[in-house]
Amino acid sequence: MNTTIEFSDEEMNALIGLLDVAVRSQGLNVAQNALVLATKIRESARGIDNTPITQDDNPEFAEPVEAV
């Protein structure tokens, strides 16, 4: 089954960011699946007008939490 969903550039960037968070949180357990999805998203975005999705050059990260 193939499904088509329309996303704005901002929504696609947010989705890629969520995949990144999932990989950072769960590590190798989700990395392979996230890579497949991210690749499909990027290829789909390039297919629209042949320009790649922009990437945030200044990401903000949360402060680390100390274990108690």
Protein Blocks (a to p, Z undefined) as FASTA:
>chain_A
ZZdddddfklmmmmmmmmmmmmmmnmmmlmmmmmmmmmmmmmmmmmmnopacdddfbbcd
ddddddZZ
